[in-house]
Amino acid sequence: MRIKLLMVCKLPHIRPGQSVGLLGGSFDPPHRGHAAISHAALKRFGLDHLFWLVSPGNPLKARQPAPLERRISASRGLIQHPRIHVSGIEADLGTRYTAQTLRHLRRRHPGVRFVWLMGADNLTHFHRWKDWQQILDTVPVGVLARPGDRISSRFSPAARIYRHAMLKGSESQLLARADSPAWCFVNLPMVDVSSTALRARGEWSAAQQG
């Protein structure tokens, strides 16, 4: 049973030696902003593959998202790229926190260079994540910043404490191969869309069916 579990709870398409970006979130709903930062991350960080890790739920949020199956289906319908994939593996692993998910994936995929990806807005409160320092100490972190986000996030506790480990934007191609801790900001064009705004306009609700 344990061997079967290890085989099932793995990400497809990847092999040792490759650099793989992980973009976690509720994707409630997924939108073209998620697609834009994913395409940018592939290019700027020199990634071989990128996975959207659609979470069962966000431990930091009281509001419950739409059903996982619906969010995964919508994500797969939106993103059309041979090296960007959608996964609900956290539900299979039973993990609730990023640090837990990374521990499992690194154990199941030895030799793969994982890079955790996040928006600059997440860096602002990253120090509230469970075992956040363990994340930075074990995998490189790519931070995708929209205009205005970088100014506030650069003064966050995580950014200050790990200032010594920050790569320049011009060094972004080195991130995936860097020893942890290592993190890097890259600037992105503004994509004026958010999951919150889509829900507020009634274009997506947890009660809707896929």
Backbone bond lengths (Angstrom), bond angles and torsions (degrees), N, CA, C in turn:
res aa  C-N    CA-C-N  psi(-1)  N-CA   C-N-CA  omega(-1)  CA-C   N-CA-C  phi
1 M - - - 1.464 - - 1.521 110.66 -
2 R 1.357 116.69 -41.86 1.460 119.25 -179.34 1.528 111.06 -64.38
3 I 1.346 117.12 -40.93 1.462 120.61 179.01 1.521 110.26 -62.75
4 K 1.327 116.78 -41.36 1.453 121.14 179.19 1.521 110.48 -63.08
5 L 1.342 116.62 -41.57 1.464 120.49 179.40 1.518 110.84 -62.19
6 L 1.328 117.39 -42.63 1.457 120.87 -179.93 1.523 111.32 -63.48
7 M 1.329 116.47 -34.39 1.458 120.10 -179.80 1.520 111.11 -73.37
8 V 1.322 116.90 -39.23 1.457 120.60 -177.06 1.525 111.33 -72.30
9 C 1.320 116.87 -43.18 1.460 120.98 -174.28 1.528 111.72 -86.61
10 K 1.316 115.32 59.96 1.455 121.47 176.61 1.526 108.08 -133.77
11 L 1.315 114.98 158.56 1.455 120.22 177.11 1.530 109.45 -87.87
12 P 1.320 118.73 135.04 1.464 121.00 179.40 1.530 111.70 -77.44
13 H 1.310 115.70 167.93 1.474 124.49 170.62 1.524 114.75 79.13
14 I 1.331 119.30 -14.84 1.465 119.44 -171.34 1.522 111.24 -106.60
15 R 1.349 114.32 156.82 1.457 119.93 -179.82 1.537 109.40 -145.23
16 P 1.329 116.87 161.59 1.470 120.52 179.67 1.520 112.03 -53.35
17 G 1.315 114.92 141.38 1.458 121.21 179.89 1.511 113.65 96.27
18 Q 1.332 117.09 -15.32 1.459 120.39 -179.05 1.537 111.35 -87.76
19 S 1.325 114.87 156.10 1.461 122.19 174.99 1.521 108.41 -101.99
20 V 1.315 116.26 125.50 1.457 121.48 -172.75 1.520 110.72 -128.69
21 G 1.325 116.55 120.41 1.455 121.78 177.73 1.520 111.12 -86.15
22 L 1.319 115.81 143.61 1.458 122.71 179.07 1.528 108.93 -123.39
23 L 1.321 116.18 116.57 1.460 121.72 179.06 1.523 107.76 -112.34
24 G 1.311 116.43 104.63 1.457 120.67 -177.87 1.513 111.94 -93.09
25 G 1.321 115.47 157.36 1.461 119.56 177.14 1.510 111.18 162.06
26 S 1.317 115.26 173.73 1.464 119.64 179.84 1.526 111.31 -81.91
27 F 1.344 117.58 -25.73 1.470 121.71 -178.85 1.536 109.24 49.07
28 D 1.312 114.52 56.31 1.467 122.06 -171.84 1.533 111.87 -124.09
29 P 1.341 117.15 72.26 1.465 128.84 4.82 1.525 111.63 -98.59
30 P 1.331 116.42 168.88 1.467 119.69 169.85 1.527 109.32 -70.77
31 H 1.328 117.12 151.60 1.467 119.98 -179.16 1.524 110.43 -151.29
32 R 1.327 116.10 177.17 1.465 120.65 -174.20 1.527 112.50 -65.81
33 G 1.337 117.52 -18.56 1.459 119.79 174.32 1.518 111.26 -66.57
34 H 1.345 116.62 -40.84 1.463 120.52 175.70 1.526 110.32 -61.62
35 A 1.324 115.93 -42.00 1.461 120.07 179.40 1.528 110.81 -63.85
36 A 1.328 116.77 -41.95 1.463 120.81 -177.65 1.523 111.63 -63.19
37 I 1.335 117.61 -45.35 1.457 118.80 -178.29 1.536 110.85 -70.86
38 S 1.325 116.71 -28.18 1.463 120.00 177.79 1.526 111.30 -68.47
39 H 1.335 116.26 -45.50 1.465 119.71 177.01 1.529 110.70 -61.76
40 A 1.332 116.16 -40.51 1.458 119.87 179.83 1.520 111.29 -66.10
41 A 1.332 117.05 -40.31 1.458 120.73 -179.12 1.528 111.32 -64.80
42 L 1.327 116.96 -41.36 1.471 120.06 177.29 1.522 110.88 -55.41
43 K 1.324 115.45 -44.55 1.461 120.53 -175.82 1.526 112.42 -77.36
44 R 1.326 116.15 -49.47 1.459 119.76 -172.78 1.525 113.24 -70.54
45 F 1.341 117.31 -32.44 1.458 120.31 -178.80 1.530 113.07 -101.90
46 G 1.331 116.74 2.31 1.463 120.43 177.12 1.517 113.45 61.65
47 L 1.331 116.82 43.92 1.461 121.17 -176.03 1.527 111.69 -84.78
48 D 1.323 115.80 146.12 1.459 120.64 174.91 1.524 111.48 -80.88
49 H 1.322 116.27 -37.12 1.461 121.92 178.45 1.523 109.07 -144.66
50 L 1.319 115.02 161.09 1.459 121.09 175.94 1.527 108.14 -141.24
51 F 1.324 115.92 134.37 1.460 121.45 179.63 1.519 111.13 -117.37
52 W 1.337 115.02 133.16 1.462 120.29 166.27 1.515 106.43 -84.92
53 L 1.316 117.32 117.65 1.459 121.54 176.03 1.527 107.62 -96.01
54 V 1.317 116.17 96.82 1.471 121.44 -177.45 1.522 107.48 -78.52
55 S 1.324 116.11 113.21 1.464 120.64 -172.01 1.523 112.03 -80.69
56 P 1.334 116.41 147.83 1.465 119.92 174.64 1.527 111.29 -60.96
57 G 1.331 116.55 -34.27 1.463 122.07 179.27 1.506 109.36 -173.53
58 N 1.325 117.02 164.32 1.462 122.27 179.96 1.530 109.25 -104.17
59 P 1.353 118.77 114.76 1.460 120.85 -178.73 1.527 113.80 -59.91
60 L 1.341 117.75 -20.58 1.461 120.99 -178.26 1.524 112.78 -89.34
61 K 1.337 117.48 -3.82 1.453 120.77 -177.11 1.526 110.91 -119.98
62 A 1.341 116.06 136.79 1.465 120.59 179.08 1.524 110.90 -78.16
63 R 1.343 116.75 -32.44 1.461 120.43 -177.62 1.520 110.99 -69.61
64 Q 1.337 115.99 133.55 1.461 120.59 179.06 1.531 109.94 -87.54
65 P 1.346 117.08 136.03 1.466 120.27 -179.66 1.520 111.63 -78.05
66 A 1.320 116.21 175.39 1.464 122.00 173.87 1.525 109.00 -62.59
67 P 1.320 118.27 161.85 1.467 120.41 -179.82 1.528 112.21 -52.94
68 L 1.322 115.60 141.99 1.458 121.81 -176.14 1.526 111.90 -55.91
69 E 1.334 116.99 -44.42 1.464 120.28 -177.66 1.528 111.31 -59.88
70 R 1.328 116.45 -37.65 1.463 120.21 -179.49 1.524 110.98 -69.05
71 R 1.336 116.95 -40.35 1.456 120.26 -179.80 1.531 111.60 -68.84
72 I 1.327 116.86 -37.06 1.460 120.27 176.57 1.519 110.44 -65.83
73 S 1.327 116.80 -44.04 1.463 120.56 179.91 1.524 111.22 -61.89
74 A 1.339 116.73 -43.59 1.465 120.59 179.58 1.525 110.80 -65.28
75 S 1.335 116.87 -37.30 1.464 120.97 179.46 1.523 111.07 -65.46
76 R 1.313 116.39 -43.32 1.468 120.02 179.55 1.518 111.66 -68.39
77 G 1.322 116.53 -29.17 1.451 119.42 176.89 1.520 112.52 -73.71
78 L 1.335 116.15 -25.12 1.461 120.69 -177.05 1.525 113.04 -86.15
79 I 1.323 115.90 -46.67 1.458 119.18 -172.10 1.525 110.10 -90.82
80 Q 1.314 116.63 124.49 1.459 122.35 -179.70 1.518 108.31 -127.39
81 H 1.329 116.31 86.33 1.458 121.58 -179.18 1.523 107.36 -151.26
82 P 1.326 118.34 133.27 1.468 120.48 -175.07 1.519 114.91 -65.16
83 R 1.347 117.35 -17.43 1.468 118.95 -178.25 1.531 112.80 -114.28
84 I 1.331 116.34 7.68 1.462 120.79 174.63 1.528 107.78 -113.56
85 H 1.307 116.04 125.07 1.460 121.53 -173.42 1.523 110.32 -126.95
86 V 1.312 115.86 156.21 1.467 122.61 -179.43 1.518 108.69 -113.42
87 S 1.332 116.92 131.67 1.459 121.22 -177.43 1.523 111.53 -138.34
88 G 1.313 115.72 143.42 1.466 121.85 172.45 1.513 110.30 -110.97
89 I 1.331 117.11 34.21 1.455 122.40 -171.52 1.525 113.15 -62.61
90 E 1.327 118.35 -25.69 1.464 119.24 -179.85 1.523 111.37 -63.49
91 A 1.321 116.94 -33.56 1.465 119.69 176.62 1.521 110.51 -66.48
92 D 1.343 116.65 -38.67 1.463 120.67 178.54 1.527 111.45 -68.85
93 L 1.328 116.04 -38.37 1.462 120.48 -179.96 1.525 112.32 -75.44
94 G 1.332 116.01 -24.85 1.459 120.16 -176.37 1.515 113.14 77.31
95 T 1.332 116.97 24.32 1.462 120.90 -179.67 1.523 110.97 -93.82
96 R 1.310 116.45 145.86 1.463 121.90 179.54 1.523 112.10 -112.64
97 Y 1.322 116.46 -17.70 1.454 120.22 -174.67 1.534 110.50 -124.45
98 T 1.324 114.73 148.88 1.468 120.81 -177.44 1.517 112.25 -57.14
99 A 1.327 117.48 -43.86 1.464 120.40 -178.45 1.528 110.73 -59.29
100 Q 1.326 117.21 -39.22 1.468 120.77 178.13 1.528 110.47 -64.85
101 T 1.327 115.92 -45.93 1.465 120.63 -179.35 1.523 110.64 -59.68
102 L 1.318 117.19 -44.11 1.458 120.77 -179.35 1.522 111.76 -64.39
103 R 1.317 117.05 -38.88 1.474 119.57 178.12 1.526 110.28 -60.20
104 H 1.324 116.84 -45.14 1.462 121.44 179.95 1.534 111.09 -63.59
105 L 1.340 116.63 -47.94 1.464 119.70 -175.55 1.527 112.13 -66.71
106 R 1.311 117.16 -38.56 1.467 119.79 178.91 1.518 111.14 -66.54
107 R 1.328 116.65 -34.38 1.463 120.12 177.88 1.529 111.38 -71.96
108 R 1.326 116.67 -36.36 1.456 121.16 -177.89 1.525 112.98 -81.92
109 H 1.337 117.00 -18.71 1.469 120.67 -178.71 1.533 110.57 -128.70
110 P 1.331 117.56 65.70 1.468 119.11 179.02 1.528 110.79 -61.44
111 G 1.329 115.35 138.47 1.463 120.05 178.73 1.510 114.40 91.27
112 V 1.333 118.16 -10.20 1.466 121.42 176.23 1.521 108.82 -86.47
113 R 1.332 116.29 136.21 1.467 121.62 179.25 1.526 108.69 -94.33
114 F 1.321 115.83 96.89 1.457 120.12 179.43 1.528 110.47 -82.05
115 V 1.330 115.51 143.40 1.468 122.96 174.63 1.523 107.24 -127.61
116 W 1.333 116.55 121.77 1.458 119.51 176.75 1.526 108.85 -82.38
117 L 1.328 116.17 131.62 1.454 121.72 -177.76 1.526 110.09 -112.72
118 M 1.321 115.44 141.80 1.464 119.45 177.63 1.517 110.31 -153.92
119 G 1.316 115.25 157.96 1.450 120.38 172.69 1.518 109.92 -77.90
120 A 1.317 116.65 156.23 1.463 120.40 -179.06 1.525 111.66 -61.66
121 D 1.337 117.90 -28.17 1.455 120.10 178.16 1.526 110.78 -63.47
122 N 1.349 117.44 -33.32 1.458 120.08 177.06 1.522 112.13 -69.80
123 L 1.329 117.12 -32.33 1.458 119.97 179.21 1.525 110.78 -62.83
124 T 1.324 116.96 -29.74 1.462 121.09 -178.92 1.518 111.74 -59.20
125 H 1.325 117.69 -39.04 1.467 120.22 179.61 1.529 112.31 -114.89
126 F 1.332 116.54 21.30 1.460 121.06 -177.89 1.526 111.52 -59.19
127 H 1.320 117.47 -31.78 1.468 120.96 -178.36 1.529 112.69 -66.32
128 R 1.335 117.16 -9.66 1.469 120.30 176.80 1.530 111.66 -91.14
129 W 1.327 117.31 -9.96 1.464 120.38 179.34 1.531 109.59 -69.83
130 K 1.304 116.65 147.22 1.456 121.15 178.24 1.530 109.53 -66.00
131 D 1.337 115.81 129.70 1.471 122.70 178.54 1.530 112.12 54.81
132 W 1.324 116.94 40.31 1.461 120.70 -175.05 1.525 112.15 -63.53
133 Q 1.337 117.17 -35.12 1.459 118.87 179.50 1.521 111.03 -68.87
134 Q 1.336 116.88 -32.10 1.455 120.04 176.31 1.529 110.88 -63.11
135 I 1.330 116.23 -36.80 1.470 120.15 177.42 1.526 110.11 -60.62
136 L 1.327 116.47 -51.44 1.461 120.50 -178.63 1.522 112.69 -66.04
137 D 1.313 116.64 -28.66 1.456 120.18 -178.01 1.532 112.84 -81.84
138 T 1.339 117.81 -11.91 1.468 119.43 -175.33 1.524 114.63 -116.29
139 V 1.345 118.44 -26.53 1.469 120.30 177.79 1.525 110.00 -136.05
140 P 1.329 118.02 147.29 1.467 120.14 172.91 1.530 109.81 -63.57
141 V 1.317 116.20 151.45 1.463 121.64 -177.83 1.527 109.53 -125.55
142 G 1.326 116.03 124.11 1.454 121.61 176.37 1.515 109.85 -101.94
143 V 1.322 116.50 125.36 1.461 122.12 -177.67 1.519 108.94 -109.33
144 L 1.315 116.18 121.95 1.460 122.45 -176.69 1.526 108.56 -103.00
145 A 1.332 115.59 113.73 1.455 121.01 -170.41 1.518 112.23 -109.88
146 R 1.326 115.34 127.65 1.455 121.02 171.74 1.528 108.27 -89.06
147 P 1.335 118.35 161.69 1.462 120.45 179.09 1.533 111.17 -53.91
148 G 1.320 115.92 127.99 1.454 121.05 179.60 1.507 113.60 97.32
149 D 1.330 118.49 -32.31 1.458 121.12 -178.70 1.527 112.04 -69.02
150 R 1.331 115.89 -36.96 1.460 119.84 -173.39 1.525 111.48 -64.59
151 I 1.320 117.18 -35.40 1.459 120.52 -175.54 1.518 111.39 -60.95
152 S 1.342 117.20 -46.45 1.459 120.35 -178.81 1.517 112.25 -75.65
153 S 1.324 117.55 -39.93 1.454 120.03 -174.96 1.523 112.78 -71.96
154 R 1.318 118.36 -25.49 1.467 120.46 -178.10 1.523 111.77 -66.46
155 F 1.351 117.25 -17.67 1.456 121.43 178.80 1.530 112.27 -103.07
156 S 1.318 116.72 10.82 1.458 120.87 179.47 1.528 110.11 -69.45
157 P 1.343 118.21 157.15 1.465 120.19 178.41 1.528 112.75 -55.02
158 A 1.335 118.00 -42.61 1.463 120.16 -179.52 1.523 111.22 -62.72
159 A 1.334 117.11 -43.66 1.462 121.06 -179.77 1.529 111.25 -63.89
160 R 1.323 117.17 -38.87 1.464 120.32 -179.36 1.531 111.14 -69.64
161 I 1.334 116.29 -45.95 1.460 120.32 -176.18 1.527 111.38 -66.02
162 Y 1.344 116.13 -35.13 1.473 120.32 -177.01 1.531 111.77 -106.82
163 R 1.305 116.87 26.96 1.461 120.75 178.68 1.524 111.37 -56.27
164 H 1.319 116.74 -36.75 1.466 121.30 -177.23 1.531 112.64 -65.93
165 A 1.324 116.95 -20.81 1.467 121.36 -175.23 1.528 112.70 -99.52
166 M 1.322 117.26 7.36 1.464 121.19 -175.55 1.531 111.26 -83.53
167 L 1.320 115.58 128.29 1.461 121.35 173.45 1.525 109.53 -89.20
168 K 1.302 117.00 151.32 1.452 121.10 175.00 1.528 110.05 -70.07
169 G 1.329 116.36 155.43 1.455 120.31 177.99 1.512 112.04 -57.78
170 S 1.323 116.80 -33.06 1.462 121.27 179.76 1.528 112.18 -71.63
171 E 1.332 116.45 -11.19 1.460 121.67 179.89 1.525 112.36 -104.02
172 S 1.330 116.85 14.51 1.463 120.75 -173.16 1.522 113.22 -57.89
173 Q 1.340 117.38 -31.26 1.462 120.46 -179.68 1.530 112.26 -67.05
174 L 1.326 116.81 -15.58 1.459 121.17 -179.49 1.525 112.66 -88.50
175 L 1.328 117.19 -12.65 1.462 120.75 -170.48 1.523 113.17 -58.81
176 A 1.327 117.36 -49.43 1.461 120.43 -173.82 1.523 112.65 -61.84
177 R 1.331 117.20 -25.92 1.462 121.04 -179.11 1.520 112.73 -100.12
178 A 1.314 117.02 2.01 1.458 120.60 -178.12 1.527 110.84 -79.78
179 D 1.333 115.85 150.50 1.449 121.15 174.58 1.526 109.19 -77.40
180 S 1.309 116.16 138.98 1.460 120.39 178.68 1.530 110.31 -76.12
181 P 1.342 116.55 147.46 1.465 126.76 2.41 1.521 112.21 -79.24
182 A 1.321 114.36 140.78 1.463 121.70 175.80 1.516 107.97 -157.03
183 W 1.327 115.91 135.49 1.461 119.85 177.21 1.515 109.26 -148.60
184 C 1.329 115.25 159.37 1.463 119.85 -173.41 1.520 110.70 -150.46
185 F 1.319 116.07 135.65 1.459 123.56 171.40 1.519 109.87 -87.60
186 V 1.308 117.60 137.56 1.463 120.42 164.52 1.528 107.46 -130.13
187 N 1.313 115.71 138.68 1.459 120.68 -179.38 1.522 110.69 -86.96
188 L 1.327 116.04 142.71 1.457 122.25 -179.73 1.517 110.41 -125.16
189 P 1.323 117.52 154.16 1.466 119.91 171.10 1.527 109.73 -65.13
190 M 1.297 116.56 151.90 1.455 121.33 179.66 1.529 110.62 -70.18
191 V 1.329 116.04 129.67 1.461 122.49 170.69 1.518 106.14 -115.71
192 D 1.317 116.91 107.96 1.458 122.08 -170.09 1.528 111.22 -82.01
193 V 1.330 115.49 71.47 1.458 120.62 176.84 1.522 107.65 -156.28
194 S 1.320 116.63 146.35 1.456 120.92 177.14 1.513 109.43 -148.65
195 S 1.334 116.04 156.33 1.457 120.14 177.86 1.524 110.66 -62.33
196 T 1.334 115.88 -38.79 1.461 120.09 -179.76 1.525 110.96 -61.01
197 A 1.339 116.33 -44.65 1.467 120.27 -179.68 1.524 111.45 -65.22
198 L 1.324 117.37 -39.82 1.464 120.48 179.43 1.525 110.97 -63.95
199 R 1.315 117.30 -39.30 1.460 120.11 177.68 1.519 110.48 -68.13
200 A 1.343 116.50 -39.87 1.460 120.48 -178.92 1.519 111.96 -63.92
201 R 1.337 116.61 -32.21 1.466 120.48 179.15 1.524 112.32 -82.47
202 G 1.318 116.31 -0.98 1.453 120.03 178.82 1.506 114.29 79.55
203 E 1.353 116.97 14.68 1.465 120.04 -179.35 1.524 112.33 -83.10
204 W 1.335 115.89 -7.41 1.457 120.18 -179.53 1.523 107.24 -158.04
205 S 1.310 117.84 134.21 1.455 120.70 175.96 1.512 109.60 -144.20
206 A 1.323 115.34 152.78 1.467 119.74 -178.84 1.511 111.45 -62.80
207 A 1.329 117.59 -22.82 1.464 120.58 -176.61 1.526 112.34 -82.29
208 Q 1.354 117.22 -17.91 1.459 119.91 -177.99 1.516 110.69 -68.23
209 Q 1.297 115.53 152.88 1.455 120.46 176.81 1.519 108.49 -104.81
210 G 1.356 115.52 148.54 1.445 119.42 -179.88 1.515 111.93 -75.94
